Every structure is written in structure tokens, then in C-alpha cells.
Amino acid sequence: MLTSVNDILSNEELFEEVAKAAFSSVDTDGSGEIDAKELGKVMQQLASETNTEEPSVEEVNEVLEALDEDKSGKISYKEFKVLIREVLKNMLEEESEE
């Protein structure tokens, strides 16, 4: 059975599973934090998959800065979950517009 975006957003346990899987796929060195290099890779991959322009170093740094609430220079899992929740909400909005 396919899980809908709404199911993920309305079930905290399911959301945690999705967020952990996404975080692990980005945190390629297993450090428990996402650095600028890892973030840049995932942003480049998304650009490639969506046929859009690759992000510049400045754009990657802007995203990192926006997500890095504690100003550690890296994105923690807690900070990453904020991003995943927003992405899922945007996906849900797009689904309802179709």
C-alpha cells in the first residue's frame, strides 16, 4: 500500500521514519550532521533530477545558514526535520492544486 504525504504528516511515527531515512541518505559520512559538502551534493542531485540549474556555492551556503538554527555550521537531525516537514507540506499543497 502506498503511503500518502498526508499520512506521513499526520502520523509522527511515520514522519520520523521518513525523516531518518532521508537524513541518513544525505549524511553520507555518518557523522550525525550534514555539512555544506553533503548538502551541496543533495542539492546538485535534486537539480539534476528536476532538470534545473545546479546550485552555486553561495546558494548551498544560504540554505545551510537558513537551516542551521544553532549556527554550528552544520545541520543536525532536529534542524533537518524542519526542512523535511516543509518539503512534505509543499508536496501536499501541490497535490491539492492538481
N, CA, C and O atoms as a GROMACS GRO file, in nm:
protein
  392
    1MET      N    1   0.084  -0.119   0.000
    1MET     CA    2   0.000   0.000   0.000
    1MET      C    3   0.088   0.125   0.000
    1MET      O    4   0.183   0.135   0.078
    2LEU      N    5   0.056   0.217  -0.086
    2LEU     CA    6   0.132   0.342  -0.094
    2LEU      C    7   0.093   0.434   0.021
    2LEU      O    8  -0.024   0.442   0.058
    3THR      N    9   0.190   0.501   0.076
    3THR     CA   10   0.165   0.595   0.183
    3THR      C   11   0.157   0.735   0.124
    3THR      O   12   0.243   0.775   0.046
    4SER      N   13   0.054   0.807   0.160
    4SER     CA   14   0.038   0.942   0.106
    4SER      C   15   0.118   1.042   0.190
    4SER      O   16   0.155   1.015   0.304
    5VAL      N   17   0.141   1.156   0.130
    5VAL     CA   18   0.211   1.264   0.201
    5VAL      C   19   0.132   1.304   0.324
    5VAL      O   20   0.188   1.329   0.430
    6ASN      N   21   0.000   1.309   0.310
    6ASN     CA   22  -0.085   1.344   0.423
    6ASN      C   23  -0.070   1.243   0.537
    6ASN      O   24  -0.067   1.281   0.654
    7ASP      N   25  -0.060   1.113   0.502
    7ASP     CA   26  -0.039   1.010   0.604
    7ASP      C   27   0.091   1.035   0.680
    7ASP      O   28   0.095   1.023   0.803
    8ILE      N   29   0.195   1.070   0.609
    8ILE     CA   30   0.325   1.094   0.671
    8ILE      C   31   0.318   1.214   0.765
    8ILE      O   32   0.369   1.210   0.877
    9LEU      N   33   0.254   1.321   0.719
    9LEU     CA   34   0.245   1.442   0.801
    9LEU      C   35   0.155   1.425   0.922
    9LEU      O   36   0.175   1.491   1.024
   10SER      N   37   0.056   1.338   0.912
   10SER     CA   38  -0.039   1.323   1.022
   10SER      C   39   0.000   1.212   1.121
   10SER      O   40  -0.066   1.195   1.223
   11ASN      N   41   0.106   1.139   1.091
   11ASN     CA   42   0.150   1.030   1.179
   11ASN      C   43   0.295   1.056   1.218
   11ASN      O   44   0.386   1.038   1.137
   12GLU      N   45   0.316   1.099   1.341
   12GLU     CA   46   0.450   1.139   1.386
   12GLU      C   47   0.551   1.025   1.376
   12GLU      O   48   0.667   1.048   1.341
   13GLU      N   49   0.509   0.904   1.406
   13GLU     CA   50   0.599   0.788   1.398
   13GLU      C   51   0.644   0.765   1.253
   13GLU      O   52   0.761   0.739   1.227
   14LEU      N   53   0.550   0.773   1.162
   14LEU     CA   54   0.580   0.756   1.020
   14LEU      C   55   0.669   0.871   0.970
   14LEU      O   56   0.763   0.849   0.893
   15PHE      N   57   0.639   0.992   1.015
   15PHE     CA   58   0.721   1.107   0.978
   15PHE      C   59   0.865   1.086   1.024
   15PHE      O   60   0.958   1.114   0.948
   16GLU      N   61   0.884   1.038   1.146
   16GLU     CA   62   1.019   1.013   1.199
   16GLU      C   63   1.093   0.912   1.112
   16GLU      O   64   1.212   0.929   1.084
   17GLU      N   65   1.024   0.806   1.069
   17GLU     CA   66   1.086   0.704   0.982
   17GLU      C   67   1.134   0.767   0.852
   17GLU      O   68   1.246   0.744   0.808
   18VAL      N   69   1.047   0.846   0.791
   18VAL     CA   70   1.080   0.911   0.663
   18VAL      C   71   1.195   1.009   0.682
   18VAL      O   72   1.289   1.012   0.602
   19ALA      N   73   1.189   1.090   0.787
   19ALA     CA   74   1.292   1.189   0.812
   19ALA      C   75   1.427   1.123   0.840
   19ALA      O   76   1.530   1.170   0.792
   20LYS      N   77   1.427   1.016   0.918
   20LYS     CA   78   1.552   0.946   0.949
   20LYS      C   79   1.614   0.887   0.823
   20LYS      O   80   1.735   0.895   0.803
   21ALA      N   81   1.530   0.827   0.738
   21ALA     CA   82   1.580   0.768   0.614
   21ALA      C   83   1.639   0.876   0.524
   21ALA      O   84   1.746   0.858   0.465
   22ALA      N   85   1.570   0.988   0.513
   22ALA     CA   86   1.619   1.098   0.429
   22ALA      C   87   1.749   1.154   0.486
   22ALA      O   88   1.843   1.181   0.411
   23PHE      N   89   1.755   1.172   0.618
   23PHE     CA   90   1.875   1.226   0.681
   23PHE      C   91   1.994   1.133   0.658
   23PHE      O   92   2.103   1.178   0.624
   24SER      N   93   1.971   1.004   0.676
   24SER     CA   94   2.079   0.906   0.658
   24SER      C   95   2.131   0.907   0.515
   24SER      O   96   2.251   0.889   0.492
   25SER      N   97   2.042   0.928   0.419
   25SER     CA   98   2.086   0.928   0.280
   25SER      C   99   2.168   1.052   0.246
   25SER      O  100   2.250   1.049   0.154
   26VAL      N  101   2.147   1.160   0.319
   26VAL     CA  102   2.224   1.284   0.296
   26VAL      C  103   2.352   1.285   0.379
   26VAL      O  104   2.455   1.333   0.332
   27ASP      N  105   2.345   1.233   0.500
   27ASP     CA  106   2.460   1.229   0.592
   27ASP      C  107   2.552   1.114   0.551
   27ASP      O  108   2.561   1.012   0.620
   28THR      N  109   2.619   1.132   0.439
   28THR     CA  110   2.696   1.022   0.379
   28THR      C  111   2.816   0.979   0.462
   28THR      O  112   2.861   0.864   0.450
   29ASP      N  113   2.870   1.067   0.546
   29ASP     CA  114   2.985   1.026   0.628
   29ASP      C  115   2.943   0.970   0.764
   29ASP      O  116   3.028   0.929   0.844
   30GLY      N  117   2.811   0.969   0.791
   30GLY     CA  118   2.761   0.911   0.915
   30GLY      C  119   2.795   0.988   1.041
   30GLY      O  120   2.795   0.933   1.151
   31SER      N  121   2.825   1.117   1.025
   31SER     CA  122   2.866   1.198   1.140
   31SER      C  123   2.750   1.240   1.229
   31SER      O  124   2.771   1.285   1.342
   32GLY      N  125   2.629   1.226   1.180
   32GLY     CA  126   2.514   1.271   1.258
   32GLY      C  127   2.479   1.416   1.230
   32GLY      O  128   2.388   1.471   1.291
   33GLU      N  129   2.552   1.478   1.138
   33GLU     CA  130   2.526   1.615   1.096
   33GLU      C  131   2.550   1.626   0.946
   33GLU      O  132   2.628   1.550   0.888
   34ILE      N  133   2.483   1.720   0.885
   34ILE     CA  134   2.500   1.743   0.741
   34ILE      C  135   2.583   1.869   0.724
   34ILE      O  136   2.547   1.977   0.772
   35ASP      N  137   2.696   1.855   0.655
   35ASP     CA  138   2.782   1.970   0.632
   35ASP      C  139   2.753   2.030   0.493
   35ASP      O  140   2.669   1.977   0.419
   36ALA      N  141   2.821   2.137   0.460
   36ALA     CA  142   2.798   2.206   0.334
   36ALA      C  143   2.824   2.115   0.213
   36ALA      O  144   2.753   2.122   0.113
   37LYS      N  145   2.926   2.030   0.223
   37LYS     CA  146   2.959   1.940   0.112
   37LYS      C  147   2.844   1.842   0.087
   37LYS      O  148   2.804   1.821  -0.027
   38GLU      N  149   2.792   1.782   0.194
   38GLU     CA  150   2.682   1.686   0.180
   38GLU      C  151   2.555   1.755   0.131
   38GLU      O  152   2.484   1.702   0.046
   39LEU      N  153   2.528   1.873   0.184
   39LEU     CA  154   2.411   1.949   0.140
   39LEU      C  155   2.423   1.986  -0.007
   39LEU      O  156   2.326   1.977  -0.082
   40GLY      N  157   2.542   2.027  -0.048
   40GLY     CA  158   2.566   2.062  -0.188
   40GLY      C  159   2.541   1.944  -0.280
   40GLY      O  160   2.484   1.959  -0.388
   41LYS      N  161   2.585   1.826  -0.237
   41LYS     CA  162   2.564   1.705  -0.320
   41LYS      C  163   2.416   1.677  -0.340
   41LYS      O  164   2.373   1.650  -0.451
   42VAL      N  165   2.339   1.685  -0.232
   42VAL     CA  166   2.197   1.655  -0.245
   42VAL      C  167   2.125   1.763  -0.325
   42VAL      O  168   2.032   1.733  -0.400
   43MET      N  169   2.167   1.887  -0.311
   43MET     CA  170   2.106   1.994  -0.389
   43MET      C  171   2.140   1.979  -0.538
   43MET      O  172   2.056   2.005  -0.624
   44GLN      N  173   2.262   1.936  -0.567
   44GLN     CA  174   2.300   1.911  -0.707
   44GLN      C  175   2.221   1.794  -0.764
   44GLN      O  176   2.178   1.798  -0.879
   45GLN      N  177   2.202   1.690  -0.684
   45GLN     CA  178   2.126   1.574  -0.728
   45GLN      C  179   1.981   1.615  -0.758
   45GLN      O  180   1.925   1.574  -0.860
   46LEU      N  181   1.922   1.694  -0.670
   46LEU     CA  182   1.785   1.740  -0.693
   46LEU      C  183   1.776   1.826  -0.819
   46LEU      O  184   1.680   1.815  -0.895
   47ALA      N  185   1.874   1.911  -0.840
   47ALA     CA  186   1.876   1.995  -0.960
   47ALA      C  187   1.882   1.909  -1.085
   47ALA      O  188   1.814   1.936  -1.184
   48SER      N  189   1.965   1.807  -1.080
   48SER     CA  190   1.978   1.716  -1.194
   48SER      C  191   1.848   1.642  -1.220
   48SER      O  192   1.805   1.629  -1.335
   49GLU      N  193   1.786   1.593  -1.114
   49GLU     CA  194   1.662   1.516  -1.128
   49GLU      C  195   1.546   1.603  -1.175
   49GLU      O  196   1.454   1.554  -1.241
   50THR      N  197   1.548   1.730  -1.140
   50THR     CA  198   1.439   1.820  -1.179
   50THR      C  199   1.474   1.903  -1.301
   50THR      O  200   1.397   1.990  -1.342
   51ASN      N  201   1.589   1.876  -1.359
   51ASN     CA  202   1.633   1.945  -1.480
   51ASN      C  203   1.641   2.097  -1.460
   51ASN      O  204   1.600   2.175  -1.546
   52THR      N  205   1.693   2.135  -1.344
   52THR     CA  206   1.711   2.277  -1.314
   52THR      C  207   1.860   2.306  -1.297
   52THR      O  208   1.943   2.216  -1.292
   53GLU      N  209   1.890   2.434  -1.289
   53GLU     CA  210   2.030   2.476  -1.278
   53GLU      C  211   2.091   2.430  -1.146
   53GLU      O  212   2.027   2.436  -1.041
   54GLU      N  213   2.216   2.385  -1.153
   54GLU     CA  214   2.286   2.343  -1.032
   54GLU      C  215   2.304   2.461  -0.938
   54GLU      O  216   2.327   2.573  -0.982
   55PRO      N  217   2.293   2.437  -0.807
   55PRO     CA  218   2.309   2.546  -0.712
   55PRO      C  219   2.455   2.592  -0.704
   55PRO      O  220   2.548   2.513  -0.718
   56SER      N  221   2.470   2.720  -0.682
   56SER     CA  222   2.605   2.774  -0.662
   56SER      C  223   2.649   2.747  -0.518
   56SER      O  224   2.568   2.710  -0.434
   57VAL      N  225   2.775   2.766  -0.492
   57VAL     CA  226   2.828   2.751  -0.355
   57VAL      C  227   2.754   2.848  -0.262
   57VAL      O  228   2.723   2.814  -0.148
   58GLU      N  229   2.728   2.969  -0.313
   58GLU     CA  230   2.658   3.069  -0.232
   58GLU      C  231   2.517   3.021  -0.196
   58GLU      O  232   2.472   3.039  -0.083
   59GLU      N  233   2.447   2.960  -0.293
   59GLU     CA  234   2.312   2.910  -0.267
   59GLU      C  235   2.313   2.798  -0.165
   59GLU      O  236   2.226   2.793  -0.077
   60VAL      N  237   2.409   2.708  -0.176
   60VAL     CA  238   2.421   2.599  -0.078
   60VAL      C  239   2.445   2.658   0.061
   60VAL      O  240   2.383   2.616   0.159
   61ASN      N  241   2.534   2.755   0.069
   61ASN     CA  242   2.564   2.819   0.198
   61ASN      C  243   2.443   2.893   0.254
   61ASN      O  244   2.423   2.896   0.376
   62GLU      N  245   2.362   2.954   0.167
   62GLU     CA  246   2.241   3.023   0.212
   62GLU      C  247   2.142   2.924   0.273
   62GLU      O  248   2.083   2.951   0.378
   63VAL      N  249   2.125   2.809   0.208
   63VAL     CA  250   2.034   2.706   0.260
   63VAL      C  251   2.087   2.653   0.393
   63VAL      O  252   2.011   2.637   0.488
   64LEU      N  253   2.216   2.627   0.398
   64LEU     CA  254   2.276   2.578   0.522
   64LEU      C  255   2.254   2.679   0.635
   64LEU      O  256   2.215   2.642   0.746
   65GLU      N  257   2.279   2.804   0.605
   65GLU     CA  258   2.263   2.909   0.707
   65GLU      C  259   2.118   2.920   0.754
   65GLU      O  260   2.092   2.939   0.872
   66ALA      N  261   2.024   2.906   0.659
   66ALA     CA  262   1.883   2.917   0.693
   66ALA      C  263   1.837   2.802   0.783
   66ALA      O  264   1.752   2.822   0.871
   67LEU      N  265   1.891   2.684   0.762
   67LEU     CA  266   1.851   2.567   0.840
   67LEU      C  267   1.928   2.551   0.970
   67LEU      O  268   1.881   2.486   1.062
   68ASP      N  269   2.046   2.609   0.976
   68ASP     CA  270   2.137   2.591   1.089
   68ASP      C  271   2.099   2.684   1.204
   68ASP      O  272   2.160   2.790   1.223
   69GLU      N  273   1.998   2.644   1.281
   69GLU     CA  274   1.946   2.728   1.388
   69GLU      C  275   2.049   2.758   1.497
   69GLU      O  276   2.051   2.868   1.551
   70ASP      N  277   2.132   2.660   1.529
   70ASP     CA  278   2.229   2.680   1.638
   70ASP      C  279   2.362   2.740   1.590
   70ASP      O  280   2.455   2.758   1.668
   71LYS      N  281   2.368   2.769   1.460
   71LYS     CA  282   2.486   2.833   1.398
   71LYS      C  283   2.615   2.753   1.418
   71LYS      O  284   2.722   2.809   1.439
   72SER      N  285   2.601   2.619   1.411
   72SER     CA  286   2.717   2.531   1.427
   72SER      C  287   2.793   2.512   1.296
   72SER      O  288   2.904   2.458   1.295
   73GLY      N  289   2.732   2.555   1.186
   73GLY     CA  290   2.793   2.535   1.055
   73GLY      C  291   2.752   2.403   0.992
   73GLY      O  292   2.796   2.369   0.882
   74LYS      N  293   2.667   2.329   1.062
   74LYS     CA  294   2.617   2.200   1.014
   74LYS      C  295   2.469   2.188   1.049
   74LYS      O  296   2.418   2.258   1.137
   75ILE      N  297   2.401   2.098   0.979
   75ILE     CA  298   2.259   2.076   1.003
   75ILE      C  299   2.242   1.950   1.086
   75ILE      O  300   2.283   1.841   1.044
   76SER      N  301   2.182   1.964   1.202
   76SER     CA  302   2.155   1.848   1.288
   76SER      C  303   2.028   1.779   1.239
   76SER      O  304   1.956   1.832   1.154
   77TYR      N  305   2.003   1.662   1.292
   77TYR     CA  306   1.880   1.590   1.257
   77TYR      C  307   1.758   1.673   1.292
   77TYR      O  308   1.663   1.681   1.214
   78LYS      N  309   1.759   1.735   1.409
   78LYS     CA  310   1.646   1.818   1.453
   78LYS      C  311   1.622   1.932   1.353
   78LYS      O  312   1.508   1.960   1.318
   79GLU      N  313   1.727   1.995   1.307
   79GLU     CA  314   1.715   2.103   1.211
   79GLU      C  315   1.668   2.050   1.075
   79GLU      O  316   1.590   2.115   1.006
   80PHE      N  317   1.715   1.932   1.038
   80PHE     CA  318   1.679   1.870   0.911
   80PHE      C  319   1.530   1.837   0.906
   80PHE      O  320   1.466   1.849   0.802
   81LYS      N  321   1.475   1.794   1.021
   81LYS     CA  322   1.333   1.758   1.026
   81LYS      C  323   1.244   1.877   0.989
   81LYS      O  324   1.138   1.859   0.930
   82VAL      N  325   1.286   1.997   1.024
   82VAL     CA  326   1.212   2.118   0.988
   82VAL      C  327   1.201   2.127   0.836
   82VAL      O  328   1.094   2.154   0.782
   83LEU      N  329   1.313   2.104   0.768
   83LEU     CA  330   1.315   2.108   0.622
   83LEU      C  331   1.224   2.001   0.562
   83LEU      O  332   1.145   2.030   0.473
   84ILE      N  333   1.235   1.878   0.611
   84ILE     CA  334   1.154   1.768   0.558
   84ILE      C  335   1.005   1.796   0.575
   84ILE      O  336   0.926   1.772   0.485
   85ARG      N  337   0.968   1.848   0.692
   85ARG     CA  338   0.827   1.880   0.716
   85ARG      C  339   0.778   1.985   0.616
   85ARG      O  340   0.667   1.974   0.562
   86GLU      N  341   0.860   2.087   0.591
   86GLU     CA  342   0.822   2.191   0.495
   86GLU      C  343   0.811   2.137   0.353
   86GLU      O  344   0.719   2.172   0.280
   87VAL      N  345   0.905   2.051   0.315
   87VAL     CA  346   0.902   1.990   0.181
   87VAL      C  347   0.774   1.908   0.165
   87VAL      O  348   0.707   1.917   0.062
   88LEU      N  349   0.740   1.829   0.266
   88LEU     CA  350   0.619   1.747   0.259
   88LEU      C  351   0.494   1.834   0.254
   88LEU      O  352   0.401   1.802   0.180
   89LYS      N  353   0.490   1.941   0.330
   89LYS     CA  354   0.375   2.032   0.325
   89LYS      C  355   0.360   2.093   0.186
   89LYS      O  356   0.249   2.104   0.134
   90ASN      N  357   0.472   2.131   0.126
   90ASN     CA  358   0.468   2.186  -0.010
   90ASN      C  359   0.418   2.082  -0.109
   90ASN      O  360   0.341   2.114  -0.200
   91MET      N  361   0.462   1.957  -0.093
   91MET     CA  362   0.416   1.849  -0.180
   91MET      C  363   0.266   1.829  -0.165
   91MET      O  364   0.196   1.807  -0.265
   92LEU      N  365   0.215   1.836  -0.043
   92LEU     CA  366   0.074   1.819  -0.017
   92LEU      C  367  -0.007   1.931  -0.083
   92LEU      O  368  -0.113   1.906  -0.140
   93GLU      N  369   0.043   2.054  -0.073
   93GLU     CA  370  -0.022   2.168  -0.137
   93GLU      C  371  -0.026   2.151  -0.288
   93GLU      O  372  -0.128   2.181  -0.351
   94GLU      N  373   0.084   2.105  -0.346
   94GLU     CA  374   0.089   2.083  -0.490
   94GLU      C  375  -0.010   1.975  -0.533
   94GLU      O  376  -0.074   1.986  -0.638
   95GLU      N  377  -0.021   1.869  -0.452
   95GLU     CA  378  -0.116   1.762  -0.482
   95GLU      C  379  -0.259   1.815  -0.484
   95GLU      O  380  -0.339   1.778  -0.570
   96SER      N  381  -0.291   1.902  -0.390
   96SER     CA  382  -0.428   1.953  -0.380
   96SER      C  383  -0.459   2.053  -0.493
   96SER      O  384  -0.576   2.076  -0.524
   97GLU      N  385  -0.356   2.111  -0.553
   97GLU     CA  386  -0.377   2.205  -0.664
   97GLU      C  387  -0.401   2.134  -0.796
   97GLU      O  388  -0.454   2.194  -0.890
   98GLU      N  389  -0.363   2.007  -0.803
   98GLU     CA  390  -0.376   1.933  -0.930
   98GLU      C  391  -0.517   1.887  -0.956
   98GLU      O  392  -0.544   1.824  -1.058
   0.00000   0.00000   0.00000
